[in-house]
C-alpha cells in the first residue's frame, strides 16, 4: 500500500505539471508542410543509431513495428507506434516532412499531439537537415503489418512549442559533443536526478539517477568519470566496457545495443570532450550533493538558442510518470 501511495503521489504531481503547462502554453503555429530540405537516409541511419535506435519501437513484431506498452498507472497507458512504412498500420502514408514534424513538434499529420514519452522535446533541438536525414531513414523501414492499440490516457497531453533550432549541426569538438549529449542521445533523461518535487535537479546535471540505475558521468574524480581519459570514455560508448574491465548493464546496455555502439571515433571523442566540461558533482547517484553555485534554470542548450519553458516542464512530467510507473509495477508484484 505504501508503494502504491508513493506511485499515486508521483502521478498526481505529473498531473499538476501538465495542468500548469497547459495554462502557460502559447498557441503554436501549424508545423511547416514543406521547406525544401531533402533527407539523406544514409546519414539518418547514423543519427538514428546515436539516438539508441528508437528502442521503444522495437519488439516481437519486427523492426520499428512498435507495440511496447508504457503503463502509467492511474494516468493510463500509451503504446509505441508502428513506424514502419506499412500504409495500413504504420506511417507509410506519411511524407518525410510529416515525420520531421513528429520529431520536432510532436505532431501527427492529423494535428494530434503525441504524448512526450517520445522524446521530441530533445529532438526539437536538432538541425533541420539532421531531422530530415533521420526521417528519410525511418521511411526506409520495411513495412510490417502490426496494428497497435490506441492510447488510453486519463490526463491531458501537454502542449509543446519547439524552440529555435540551430541552422547547422555542430561538426566537431565540445559543441558537437554537447549536441549529441543534449539532443540526439538525450542523455539527461536517465543521467540527471530529480528534486523532491520531481523536477530535474540541474545542480546535479548528469550526476546519475537511482531511478534508472544510471551513473554519475560528470568529471568528479571520486564519484564520476573525472579520472577517465577521453579515450576511455569513447571506448565505453563503443564497447560498453569501463576502464576496470567491467561492463555496463541495464538501460545503458539497451542504448548501446540499439546503435550507440556505432558512434564514430570523432563523435565519441567529442562527447568525451564535452563531458569533461560539465560541472563535477562530488556525490554518488542519489546522495545529497554539496552546496554549489546556483544551477541554471533550464536544460542545457546546444549553442544558439534558449529552450522553451515547456521543455523542462515536459522533462519533469516524463520523470514523474516514469518514477510512478516503476513504483506502481513494483507494488503490483508484491
Buried (B, 14 or more C-beta within 10 A) or exposed (E): EEBBEBBBBBBBBBBBBBEBBEEEBEEBEEBEEEEEBEBBBEBBBBBBBBBBBBBBBBBEBBBBBBBBBBBBBBBBBBBBBBBBBBEEBBBBEBBBBBBBBBBBBBBBBEEEBBBBBBBBBBBBBBBBBBBBBBBBBBBEBEBBBBEBEEBEEEBEBBBBBBBEBBEEBBEEEBBBBBBBBBBBBBBBBBBBBBEEEBBBBBBBBBBBBEBBBBBBBBBBEEBBBBEBEBEBBBBBBBEBEBBEEEEBEEBBBBBBBBBBBBBEEEBBBBBBBBBBEBBBBBBBBEBEBEEEEEEEEBBBBBEEEEBBBBBBBBBBBBBBBBBBBBBBEEBEEE
